[in-house]
Amino acid sequence: MWMPSPDSKTSKFVLSAVLCGIALALSLLDSALSSMIPILPGFKLGLANVVSIFALYHLGFSYASLICVVRSVLTAVLGGNLTMLLFSLGGGLASILVMYLVMNRISLIKVSVLGGITHNILQVLAAMLVTQTPQTAVYLPVLVVTGAIGGFLMGVICKLVFGRVPKKLTLHAK
Amino acid sequence: MASQKNKKENQLIKASDVVFTAVIVAAMLAVLFFMMPKTSGKTVQIKQNGQVIRTLLLSEDTTVEINGTYHNVFVIKDGKISIQSTDCPGKQCQKTGEIFYAGQSIVCAPNGVSATIAGGGDVDAIT
């Protein structure tokens, strides 16, 4: 049977599509979980971040961003609104950018923690812009804490996932 | 050697990861702590060189002069305390302005003087 090389455009494309689907599912699961277990208003684990990190390490920055955009748009279409779209796009892309900048210097879990924090900081900034109330910044420390904790957990999951993905899928990693 | 290194790399959570996250969380919790909704204090303790030299009620308007290397004039008015005048260099303590929340303080480092507002007695439990 003919197998495309993992480095080929086709295989990257297919992998991205699969990741988009997984990210979308995780994203919806995340919102469902956070509304079922209201620990804190707006607290989310950031499950979809696992996909972002996976894509970042195995497909690169541009694929990861693209997957994030597709996921955000689809999530908004499936039960969100325009404001939510901007929130998740801003947070998602910013965290991918930050993670991309640090990913070769620090461990996976730290990368994930920074990604989670960036995501949440951007959410607060977006909320400040939308509501035009600087007082929203009060939530910043809380969201940094939840971002760090969520990021840590997702980092652990990422590590577990990385160890279990078949090598032939991830040959193009670095 | 090689196997040891390998083992280290396979370790799921590294100590540095935990420390990294914990430091961030701790720092933010500290920020949160200082941003907690505040309650107005009832009394103010004035310390000089670490020793409490005066305990005043915020509800009573008064003027107190503390002499040391320099001279700080504290004024309590309308439940708030501030430094009215000082001859210390920088006058940082005067710039602090009026304080009235439990836990807030005015510090005049050159004179070794601080005025800290205590709440209904529960501040000691926290600090």
Chai-1 contact restraints between the chains, C-beta under 6 A:
chainA,res_idxA,chainB,res_idxB,connection_type,confidence,min_distance_angstrom,max_distance_angstrom,comment,restraint_id
A,S107,B,K14,contact,1.0,0.0,6.0,A-B,restraint_1
A,S107,B,D17,contact,1.0,0.0,6.0,A-B,restraint_2
A,I109,B,D17,contact,1.0,0.0,6.0,A-B,restraint_3
A,K110,B,D17,contact,1.0,0.0,6.0,A-B,restraint_4
A,K110,B,F20,contact,1.0,0.0,6.0,A-B,restraint_5
A,V113,B,T21,contact,1.0,0.0,6.0,A-B,restraint_6
A,P141,B,M28,contact,1.0,0.0,6.0,A-B,restraint_7
A,P141,B,V31,contact,1.0,0.0,6.0,A-B,restraint_8
A,P141,B,L32,contact,1.0,0.0,6.0,A-B,restraint_9
A,V144,B,M28,contact,1.0,0.0,6.0,A-B,restraint_10
A,V145,B,V25,contact,1.0,0.0,6.0,A-B,restraint_11
A,V145,B,M28,contact,1.0,0.0,6.0,A-B,restraint_12
A,A148,B,T21,contact,1.0,0.0,6.0,A-B,restraint_13
A,A148,B,I24,contact,1.0,0.0,6.0,A-B,restraint_14
A,A148,B,V25,contact,1.0,0.0,6.0,A-B,restraint_15
A,F152,B,T21,contact,1.0,0.0,6.0,A-B,restraint_16
A,K159,B,L12,contact,1.0,0.0,6.0,A-B,restraint_17
